[in-house]
Amino acid sequence: MAKGSHDYEQDPRNAEIKININGALFPRDEAKVSVFDSGFMLGDGVWEGLRLHEGGLPFLDQHLDRLYEGAKALDFDIGLDRDELTERIVETLRANGMRDGVHIRLMVTRGVRATPYQDPRVIVSPPTIAIVPEYKTPLPETTEKGIRLYTVHVRRGAPDVQDPKLNSHSKLNCILACIQATKAGYDEGLMLDPHGFVATCNSTHFFIVRRGEVWTSSGKYCLGGITRANVIRVCREQGIPVFEKDFSLTDVYGADEAFVTGTFAGVVPVREVDGRILGNGTRGPMAERLQRDYHNLLVRESANGVKI
């Protein structure tokens, strides 16, 4: 069964990967955390998804900015500075002999609790830092033919409920959105904001194209996406009109084309929303162009950043 924009080609090398937990490497089947860990028990932690591309870690600084800001908002100290955490990521990749086509899940939780209780004052360990690198390549069928979206009833809430800017382990609203879309026979869920405007998808950011213009949400009710920001950057560098604004499902249904963005697959076309075929139902020219331009940016950033 398809898994939307995160569908990937199976790679047997993943069975032998080494996972880093708190600075120690473990075979995949032996990598474990305590049942008292804050992440397992309460979703109390922050995370990032990173790519290893041609020996480089593109946009690493932007990802670390978001990670450390999230930890500060949750009022815990990661315990490593940026250089130390970067070195731990690099060491993990080198231990696995990895150089390209890798997706890395970096997870940091508040640590182990003395008892099952939400109060941070019961923490009895330093933060838990887990680094899971896997060989993952997006399916060509997904990036070429695109995905189908379904608008779900689960909303992206206001920041005084659970701030969508916080990339926390608590993703239940996104999981519920994904479940509803899957039950309806679609690939991913399209989520609205509290006012009924389009916000984002359950695991990616959403864009539409209308009359040569690229639109995405205002950003008020979605995660500060790294790929989202870089696609906006690419549009501006290439002279493509791009707008962060409120728009409705009526605007979506009448769009010439649409696409989603994310760290894993970059730019992925959307061919259908709520049974409405967009354009001619295939990858549109803007999505194809931005796939190419974003890949070129990815290559440049990989060459100029941290190297493995």
The 8 nearest C-alpha neighbors of each residue, nearest first, counted from 0:
[[1, 2, 6, 3, 186, 181, 184, 185],
 [2, 0, 3, 6, 186, 4, 5, 141],
 [3, 1, 6, 5, 186, 0, 4, 187],
 [2, 4, 186, 5, 6, 1, 187, 146],
 [3, 5, 6, 141, 264, 2, 267, 146],
 [6, 4, 3, 2, 7, 263, 264, 137],
 [5, 7, 2, 4, 3, 137, 138, 1],
 [8, 6, 137, 138, 136, 135, 5, 9],
 [7, 9, 136, 138, 10, 137, 135, 6],
 [8, 10, 7, 11, 135, 136, 134, 13],
 [11, 9, 12, 13, 8, 134, 135, 14],
 [12, 10, 13, 14, 9, 15, 134, 16],
 [13, 11, 14, 10, 15, 16, 134, 133],
 [14, 12, 16, 11, 15, 133, 10, 134],
 [13, 15, 12, 16, 11, 27, 10, 28],
 [16, 14, 13, 12, 27, 17, 26, 11],
 [15, 17, 13, 27, 14, 26, 95, 18],
 [16, 18, 26, 25, 27, 24, 95, 19],
 [19, 17, 131, 25, 24, 130, 27, 26],
 [20, 18, 24, 130, 23, 129, 22, 91],
 [19, 21, 129, 23, 22, 128, 24, 18],
 [22, 20, 128, 23, 127, 129, 19, 126],
 [21, 23, 20, 19, 24, 87, 128, 129],
 [24, 22, 19, 20, 21, 25, 18, 91],
 [25, 23, 19, 18, 17, 20, 22, 26],
 [24, 26, 18, 17, 30, 29, 27, 19],
 [27, 25, 17, 29, 28, 16, 30, 18],
 [26, 28, 30, 29, 16, 17, 18, 25],
 [29, 27, 26, 30, 25, 31, 14, 15],
 [28, 30, 26, 27, 25, 31, 18, 17],
 [31, 29, 25, 27, 28, 26, 18, 32],
 [32, 30, 29, 33, 20, 28, 25, 27],
 [31, 33, 34, 36, 30, 20, 39, 127],
 [32, 34, 35, 36, 31, 111, 39, 37],
 [33, 35, 36, 39, 32, 40, 111, 37],
 [36, 34, 33, 112, 111, 40, 37, 115],
 [35, 37, 111, 33, 34, 39, 38, 110],
 [38, 36, 40, 43, 110, 41, 39, 109],
 [39, 37, 42, 43, 108, 36, 40, 41],
 [40, 38, 36, 37, 41, 42, 34, 35],
 [39, 41, 37, 38, 36, 35, 42, 34],
 [42, 40, 43, 37, 38, 39, 117, 169],
 [41, 43, 38, 168, 169, 39, 44, 40],
 [44, 42, 38, 37, 41, 108, 168, 109],
 [45, 43, 108, 168, 167, 107, 38, 109],
 [46, 44, 167, 107, 168, 166, 106, 108],
 [45, 47, 106, 105, 107, 166, 167, 66],
 [48, 46, 105, 104, 49, 62, 106, 66],
 [47, 49, 104, 103, 105, 262, 102, 46],
 [50, 48, 103, 102, 47, 104, 262, 51],
 [51, 49, 102, 101, 56, 52, 103, 57],
 [50, 52, 56, 101, 99, 55, 100, 54],
 [51, 53, 99, 55, 54, 100, 50, 301],
 [54, 52, 99, 55, 98, 51, 301, 298],
 [53, 55, 98, 307, 52, 306, 99, 51],
 [56, 54, 301, 306, 52, 51, 53, 305],
 [55, 57, 51, 301, 305, 59, 50, 304],
 [58, 56, 301, 300, 59, 55, 297, 304],
 [57, 59, 61, 60, 62, 56, 300, 225],
 [60, 58, 62, 61, 57, 56, 63, 49],
 [61, 59, 63, 62, 58, 64, 57, 65],
 [60, 62, 64, 58, 59, 63, 65, 225],
 [63, 61, 59, 65, 64, 60, 66, 58],
 [62, 64, 66, 60, 65, 61, 67, 59],
 [65, 63, 61, 62, 67, 66, 68, 60],
 [64, 66, 68, 62, 63, 67, 69, 61],
 [67, 65, 63, 69, 68, 64, 62, 70],
 [68, 66, 70, 69, 64, 65, 63, 71],
 [67, 69, 71, 65, 70, 66, 64, 72],
 [70, 68, 72, 66, 67, 71, 165, 65],
 [71, 69, 73, 67, 72, 68, 75, 74],
 [72, 70, 74, 68, 73, 69, 75, 67],
 [71, 73, 69, 74, 70, 68, 75, 165],
 [74, 72, 70, 71, 75, 69, 44, 43],
 [75, 73, 71, 72, 70, 76, 69, 109],
 [74, 76, 70, 73, 71, 77, 109, 72],
 [75, 77, 78, 70, 74, 71, 126, 79],
 [78, 76, 79, 126, 75, 70, 107, 67],
 [79, 77, 76, 80, 126, 125, 75, 84],
 [80, 78, 83, 77, 84, 81, 82, 76],
 [79, 81, 83, 82, 84, 78, 77, 85],
 [80, 82, 84, 83, 85, 79, 63, 86],
 [83, 81, 85, 84, 80, 86, 79, 87],
 [84, 82, 86, 80, 85, 81, 79, 87],
 [83, 85, 87, 81, 86, 82, 79, 80],
 [86, 84, 82, 88, 87, 83, 81, 89],
 [85, 87, 89, 83, 88, 84, 90, 82],
 [86, 88, 84, 90, 85, 89, 91, 83],
 [89, 87, 85, 91, 86, 90, 84, 92],
 [88, 90, 86, 92, 91, 87, 307, 93],
 [91, 89, 87, 93, 88, 92, 86, 94],
 [92, 90, 94, 88, 89, 93, 87, 19],
 [91, 93, 95, 89, 97, 94, 90, 96],
 [92, 94, 96, 90, 95, 91, 97, 89],
 [93, 95, 91, 92, 96, 90, 17, 97],
 [94, 96, 92, 93, 97, 17, 16, 91],
 [97, 95, 93, 94, 92, 98, 91, 307],
 [96, 98, 92, 95, 93, 99, 101, 94],
 [99, 97, 54, 53, 51, 307, 96, 52],
 [100, 98, 52, 53, 51, 101, 54, 97],
 [99, 101, 134, 52, 135, 136, 51, 102],
 [102, 100, 134, 51, 135, 133, 99, 50],
 [101, 103, 50, 133, 132, 49, 135, 134],
 [104, 102, 132, 49, 131, 48, 50, 105],
 [103, 105, 48, 131, 130, 47, 106, 132],
 [104, 106, 130, 47, 46, 129, 103, 48],
 [107, 105, 46, 129, 128, 45, 104, 130],
 [106, 108, 128, 45, 44, 127, 46, 129],
 [107, 109, 44, 127, 38, 110, 126, 43],
 [108, 110, 126, 37, 44, 43, 75, 127],
 [111, 109, 126, 127, 108, 37, 124, 125],
 [110, 112, 36, 35, 124, 122, 37, 123],
 [113, 111, 122, 35, 114, 121, 123, 36],
 [112, 114, 121, 123, 122, 111, 115, 35],
 [113, 115, 112, 116, 35, 121, 122, 111],
 [116, 114, 35, 112, 117, 113, 40, 41],
 [117, 115, 114, 118, 121, 112, 119, 113],
 [116, 118, 119, 115, 41, 121, 37, 40],
 [117, 119, 120, 116, 121, 122, 112, 115],
 [120, 118, 121, 122, 117, 109, 112, 116],
 [119, 121, 118, 122, 123, 112, 117, 113],
 [122, 120, 119, 112, 113, 118, 123, 114],
 [123, 121, 112, 120, 111, 119, 124, 113],
 [122, 124, 112, 111, 113, 121, 125, 110],
 [125, 123, 111, 110, 122, 126, 112, 127],
 [124, 126, 110, 127, 123, 78, 109, 111],
 [127, 125, 110, 109, 108, 77, 128, 124],
 [126, 128, 110, 108, 107, 21, 129, 125],
 [129, 127, 107, 21, 106, 20, 126, 108],
 [128, 130, 20, 106, 19, 105, 21, 107],
 [131, 129, 105, 19, 104, 18, 106, 132],
 [130, 132, 104, 18, 103, 129, 105, 133],
 [133, 131, 103, 102, 104, 130, 101, 134],
 [134, 132, 102, 101, 13, 135, 103, 131],
 [133, 135, 101, 100, 13, 102, 10, 136],
 [136, 134, 101, 102, 133, 100, 7, 8],
 [135, 137, 7, 8, 100, 138, 134, 101],
 [138, 136, 7, 264, 6, 139, 8, 135],
 [137, 139, 7, 141, 140, 8, 6, 136],
 [140, 138, 142, 141, 143, 137, 144, 136],
 [139, 141, 143, 138, 144, 142, 145, 137],
 [142, 140, 145, 138, 139, 144, 143, 4],
 [141, 143, 267, 139, 145, 140, 144, 268],
 [142, 144, 140, 141, 145, 139, 282, 268],
 [145, 143, 141, 140, 281, 282, 142, 268],
 [146, 144, 268, 269, 141, 142, 270, 143],
 [145, 147, 269, 270, 3, 186, 268, 141],
 [146, 148, 271, 186, 185, 270, 272, 269],
 [149, 147, 272, 187, 188, 185, 186, 189],
 [148, 150, 273, 188, 180, 189, 272, 185],
 [149, 151, 189, 188, 190, 273, 148, 152],
 [150, 152, 153, 188, 176, 190, 189, 149],
 [151, 153, 154, 150, 190, 176, 191, 179],
 [154, 152, 151, 176, 190, 172, 155, 175],
 [155, 153, 191, 192, 190, 156, 152, 193],
 [154, 156, 192, 220, 191, 190, 193, 153],
 [157, 155, 154, 193, 160, 192, 158, 161],
 [156, 158, 159, 160, 162, 220, 161, 155],
 [162, 159, 157, 161, 160, 163, 156, 220],
 [158, 160, 157, 161, 162, 156, 163, 220],
 [161, 159, 158, 157, 162, 156, 163, 155],
 [162, 160, 158, 159, 163, 156, 157, 165],
 [158, 161, 163, 164, 165, 157, 160, 159],
 [164, 162, 221, 222, 165, 220, 161, 158],
 [165, 163, 222, 162, 223, 221, 166, 220],
 [164, 166, 163, 167, 162, 69, 222, 45],
 [167, 165, 45, 46, 164, 69, 222, 168],
 [166, 168, 45, 169, 165, 44, 46, 43],
 [167, 169, 42, 44, 45, 170, 43, 38],
 [168, 170, 42, 167, 171, 43, 41, 44],
 [171, 169, 173, 172, 168, 174, 167, 42],
 [170, 172, 174, 173, 169, 175, 176, 168],
 [171, 173, 175, 174, 170, 176, 153, 154],
 [174, 172, 201, 176, 170, 171, 175, 177],
 [175, 173, 171, 177, 176, 172, 178, 170],
 [174, 176, 178, 172, 177, 173, 171, 179],
 [177, 175, 173, 179, 174, 178, 188, 153],
 [176, 178, 174, 180, 188, 175, 179, 187],
 [179, 177, 175, 181, 176, 180, 182, 174],
 [178, 180, 182, 176, 181, 177, 175, 183],
 [181, 179, 188, 183, 177, 185, 149, 182],
 [180, 182, 184, 178, 185, 183, 179, 177],
 [183, 181, 179, 184, 180, 178, 185, 177],
 [182, 184, 180, 181, 185, 179, 149, 178],
 [185, 183, 181, 182, 180, 186, 149, 179],
 [184, 186, 181, 180, 147, 183, 148, 187],
 [185, 187, 3, 147, 148, 181, 146, 2],
 [188, 186, 148, 180, 177, 3, 185, 149],
 [187, 189, 180, 149, 177, 201, 176, 200],
 [188, 190, 200, 150, 149, 148, 199, 151],
 [191, 189, 200, 199, 154, 198, 151, 150],
 [190, 192, 197, 198, 154, 196, 195, 155],
 [191, 193, 155, 198, 195, 194, 196, 154],
 [194, 192, 195, 156, 154, 155, 191, 157],
 [195, 193, 192, 196, 191, 197, 154, 245],
 [196, 194, 192, 191, 193, 197, 247, 154],
 [195, 197, 247, 191, 192, 246, 194, 245],
 [196, 198, 191, 247, 246, 192, 199, 216],
 [199, 197, 191, 192, 216, 190, 220, 196],
 [200, 198, 204, 205, 190, 189, 221, 197],
 [201, 199, 189, 203, 190, 188, 202, 204],
 [200, 202, 173, 188, 176, 177, 203, 189],
 [201, 203, 200, 173, 204, 261, 187, 199],
 [204, 202, 200, 261, 260, 259, 201, 205],
 [205, 203, 199, 260, 259, 200, 227, 261],
 [204, 206, 259, 199, 258, 215, 200, 203],
 [207, 205, 215, 258, 214, 257, 259, 213],
 [206, 208, 257, 214, 213, 256, 254, 258],
 [209, 207, 213, 256, 212, 255, 257, 254],
 [208, 210, 254, 212, 255, 211, 207, 213],
 [211, 209, 212, 208, 255, 254, 213, 256],
 [210, 212, 209, 208, 213, 240, 239, 285],
 [213, 211, 240, 209, 208, 210, 241, 214],
 [212, 214, 241, 208, 207, 240, 242, 209],
 [215, 213, 242, 207, 206, 241, 243, 208],
 [214, 216, 206, 243, 205, 242, 244, 207],
 [217, 215, 244, 243, 218, 198, 245, 197],
 [216, 218, 244, 243, 219, 245, 215, 198],
 [217, 219, 216, 221, 220, 243, 198, 223],
 [218, 220, 217, 221, 216, 198, 164, 163],
 [221, 219, 218, 163, 155, 198, 192, 157],
 [222, 220, 163, 218, 219, 164, 199, 198],
 [221, 223, 164, 163, 224, 165, 166, 220],
 [222, 224, 164, 221, 225, 218, 228, 227],
 [225, 223, 227, 222, 226, 228, 204, 261],
 [224, 226, 228, 227, 229, 223, 61, 62],
 [227, 225, 229, 228, 261, 224, 262, 230],
 [226, 228, 224, 230, 225, 229, 260, 231],
 [229, 227, 231, 225, 226, 230, 224, 232],
 [228, 230, 232, 226, 231, 227, 233, 225],
 [229, 231, 233, 232, 227, 228, 226, 234],
 [232, 230, 234, 228, 229, 233, 227, 235],
 [231, 233, 229, 235, 230, 234, 228, 236],
 [234, 232, 230, 236, 235, 231, 237, 229],
 [235, 233, 239, 231, 237, 232, 236, 238],
 [234, 236, 238, 232, 237, 233, 239, 231],
 [235, 237, 233, 234, 238, 232, 239, 231],
 [238, 236, 234, 235, 239, 233, 232, 292],
 [237, 239, 235, 236, 234, 240, 233, 241],
 [238, 240, 234, 237, 235, 241, 212, 213],
 [241, 239, 212, 213, 238, 242, 234, 235],
 [242, 240, 213, 214, 212, 239, 234, 231],
 [243, 241, 214, 244, 213, 215, 240, 212],
 [244, 242, 217, 215, 216, 214, 218, 241],
 [245, 243, 217, 216, 242, 246, 215, 214],
 [244, 246, 217, 216, 196, 247, 197, 243],
 [247, 245, 196, 197, 250, 244, 216, 248],
 [248, 246, 196, 249, 250, 197, 251, 245],
 [247, 249, 251, 250, 252, 197, 246, 196],
 [248, 250, 252, 247, 251, 253, 246, 254],
 [251, 249, 248, 253, 247, 252, 254, 246],
 [252, 250, 248, 254, 249, 253, 207, 247],
 [251, 253, 249, 250, 254, 248, 275, 277],
 [252, 254, 250, 251, 249, 255, 277, 209],
 [255, 253, 251, 209, 256, 252, 208, 250],
 [254, 256, 278, 209, 208, 277, 253, 210],
 [257, 255, 208, 254, 277, 278, 283, 207],
 [258, 256, 207, 269, 206, 208, 268, 254],
 [257, 259, 268, 269, 206, 267, 205, 286],
 [260, 258, 205, 204, 267, 266, 203, 206],
 [259, 261, 266, 204, 265, 203, 227, 226],
 [262, 260, 265, 203, 226, 263, 264, 204],
 [261, 263, 265, 226, 264, 48, 49, 50],
 [262, 264, 261, 265, 5, 102, 50, 137],
 [265, 263, 137, 261, 262, 266, 4, 267],
 [264, 266, 261, 260, 262, 263, 267, 226],
 [265, 267, 260, 290, 259, 264, 258, 268],
 [266, 268, 142, 259, 258, 145, 260, 265],
 [269, 267, 258, 145, 282, 286, 257, 270],
 [270, 268, 258, 146, 145, 257, 271, 147],
 [269, 271, 280, 277, 145, 281, 146, 147],
 [270, 272, 276, 147, 275, 277, 269, 274],
 [273, 271, 148, 275, 274, 149, 147, 276],
 [274, 272, 149, 275, 148, 150, 271, 147],
 [273, 275, 272, 271, 276, 149, 147, 148],
 [276, 274, 272, 271, 273, 252, 277, 270],
 [277, 275, 271, 280, 270, 274, 278, 272],
 [278, 276, 256, 280, 270, 271, 255, 279],
 [277, 279, 255, 280, 256, 276, 281, 283],
 [278, 280, 281, 277, 276, 270, 283, 282],
 [281, 279, 270, 277, 276, 278, 271, 282],
 [282, 280, 279, 270, 144, 283, 145, 278],
 [283, 281, 268, 144, 143, 145, 286, 287],
 [282, 284, 286, 285, 256, 281, 287, 278],
 [283, 285, 287, 286, 288, 282, 256, 289],
 [286, 284, 288, 287, 283, 289, 208, 256],
 [287, 285, 289, 283, 288, 284, 268, 290],
 [286, 288, 284, 290, 285, 289, 283, 291],
 [289, 287, 285, 291, 290, 286, 284, 292],
 [288, 290, 292, 286, 291, 287, 293, 285],
 [291, 289, 287, 293, 266, 288, 292, 286],
 [290, 292, 294, 288, 289, 293, 295, 287],
 [293, 291, 289, 295, 294, 290, 288, 296],
 [292, 294, 296, 290, 295, 291, 289, 297],
 [295, 293, 297, 291, 296, 292, 290, 298],
 [294, 296, 292, 298, 293, 297, 291, 299],
 [297, 295, 293, 299, 294, 298, 300, 292],
 [296, 298, 294, 300, 295, 299, 301, 293],
 [297, 299, 301, 295, 296, 300, 294, 302],
 [300, 298, 296, 302, 301, 297, 303, 295],
 [299, 301, 57, 303, 297, 302, 298, 304],
 [302, 300, 55, 57, 298, 299, 304, 56],
 [301, 303, 299, 300, 304, 55, 298, 306],
 [302, 304, 300, 301, 299, 305, 55, 306],
 [305, 303, 301, 302, 300, 55, 306, 57],
 [304, 306, 55, 56, 307, 303, 301, 57],
 [307, 305, 55, 54, 304, 56, 302, 301],
 [306, 54, 89, 55, 98, 93, 305, 92]]
